[in-house]
């Protein structure tokens, strides 16, 4: 039987966890990162079904195993677990947690294939020359010259239109 004191204690812990998670998320500069971190922390808490202070290395390893068996791409699993490690590191640095259970959590190895997606400068020049639409040419040049992701270029367009 759940006592009222147990319910209140659980509610207060979850409220405190929510506050520290919000602090951690809010310090991230990218809205995409904030969305991912929010999702990752919710996923972890739903899996562990306990407050942050009660989560152990074994819980985190179990969570990592669930990510592996769910068929997610290796890079997604690495990003999710890196976010979890970041959350626990943040909580530990702020002394919200006495110990960091994620300190010994190993990130899975994955094949970094970024180099395969990087175009040579001659290929970039051909793409720019092939685009006939002035608007698209400007966007392509912005992406290339600024080293931007598509989401960052879209965000800059939204911000610029709001300033007008």
C-alpha positions in Angstrom: 0.0 0.0 0.0 1.3 3.4 -1.0 1.3 5.9 1.9 0.7 9.6 1.5 4.2 10.3 2.7 5.7 8.0 0.0 3.5 9.7 -2.6 4.6 13.2 -1.5 8.3 12.1 -1.3 8.1 10.6 -4.8 6.3 13.7 -6.2 8.9 16.0 -4.6 11.8 14.0 -6.0 10.3 14.0 -9.5 9.7 17.7 -9.3 13.3 18.3 -8.2 14.5 16.0 -11.0 12.3 17.9 -13.5 13.9 21.2 -12.3 17.5 19.9 -12.7 16.7 18.4 -16.1 15.2 21.7 -17.2 18.3 23.6 -16.1 20.5 21.1 -18.0 18.3 21.4 -21.1 18.0 25.2 -21.0 21.8 25.6 -21.0 22.0 24.0 -24.5 22.2 26.7 -27.2 20.5 24.7 -30.0 16.8 24.2 -30.0 17.4 20.8 -31.8 19.7 19.7 -29.0 17.2 20.8 -26.4 14.5 18.8 -28.0 16.8 15.7 -28.3 18.0 16.0 -24.7 14.4 16.4 -23.4 13.4 13.3 -25.3 16.5 11.3 -24.2 15.9 12.2 -20.5 12.2 11.2 -20.7 13.2 7.9 -22.4 15.7 7.2 -19.6 13.3 8.0 -16.8 10.5 6.0 -18.4 12.9 3.0 -18.6 14.3 3.3 -15.1 11.0 4.2 -13.4 12.9 5.8 -10.5 14.3 9.2 -9.7 17.8 10.3 -10.9 19.3 9.8 -7.4 18.3 6.1 -7.5 19.6 5.3 -11.0 22.6 3.0 -11.0 25.2 2.0 -13.5 23.3 -1.2 -14.0 20.1 0.8 -14.8 22.1 2.8 -17.4 23.6 -0.4 -18.9 20.1 -1.9 -19.1 18.9 1.3 -20.9 21.8 1.0 -23.3 20.9 -2.6 -24.0 17.3 -1.6 -24.7 18.5 1.0 -27.2 20.6 -1.7 -28.9 17.9 -4.3 -29.1 15.4 -1.7 -30.4 17.2 -1.6 -33.8 18.2 2.1 -33.6 21.1 3.3 -35.7 24.5 3.1 -33.8 25.0 6.9 -34.1 21.5 7.5 -32.5 22.4 5.1 -29.6 25.8 6.9 -29.1 24.1 10.3 -29.1 21.4 9.3 -26.7 23.9 7.7 -24.2 26.3 10.7 -24.6 23.3 12.9 -23.6 22.6 10.7 -20.6 26.2 10.9 -19.5 26.1 14.7 -19.9 22.9 14.8 -17.7 24.5 12.8 -14.9 27.8 14.8 -15.2 25.8 18.0 -14.9 23.9 16.7 -11.9 27.1 15.6 -10.2 28.9 19.0 -10.9 26.0 20.9 -9.3 26.1 18.5 -6.4 22.6 17.3 -7.1 24.0 13.8 -7.1 26.8 12.6 -4.8 28.0 10.1 -7.4 27.9 10.0 -11.1 26.7 6.5 -12.1 27.3 7.4 -15.8 31.0 8.0 -15.4 31.8 4.4 -16.2 29.1 4.0 -18.8 30.9 3.0 -22.0 29.6 4.5 -25.3 29.1 1.9 -28.0 31.6 1.9 -30.9 30.3 3.0 -34.2 31.7 3.6 -37.7 32.2 7.3 -38.3 31.3 7.7 -42.0 31.2 11.6 -42.0 34.2 11.7 -44.4 32.1 9.9 -47.0 29.5 12.7 -47.0 32.0 15.6 -47.4 32.1 16.9 -50.9 35.3 18.1 -52.6 35.5 21.8 -53.3 35.2 21.1 -57.1 31.9 19.2 -56.5 30.6 22.1 -54.4 31.5 24.6 -57.2 29.6 22.3 -59.7 26.5 22.2 -57.4 26.6 26.0 -57.1 27.0 26.5 -60.8 24.2 24.1 -61.7 21.6 25.9 -59.6 19.8 28.5 -61.7 17.3 29.8 -59.1 18.8 32.9 -57.4 17.2 32.2 -54.1 18.5 28.6 -54.0 21.9 29.7 -55.0 22.1 32.2 -52.2 20.9 29.5 -49.7 23.5 27.0 -51.0 26.2 29.6 -50.7 25.1 30.5 -47.2 25.2 26.8 -46.2 28.6 26.3 -47.8 30.3 29.5 -46.7 28.9 29.4 -43.2 29.4 25.7 -42.7 25.7 25.6 -41.7 23.4 22.7 -41.3 20.1 22.9 -43.1 18.2 23.4 -39.8 20.5 26.3 -38.9 19.9 28.0 -42.2 16.1 27.6 -41.8 16.4 29.0 -38.3 18.3 32.0 -39.5 15.7 32.7 -42.1 12.9 32.5 -39.5 14.9 34.9 -37.2 15.5 37.3 -40.0 11.8 37.4 -41.0 10.8 38.0 -37.4 13.1 41.0 -37.2 11.4 42.8 -40.1 
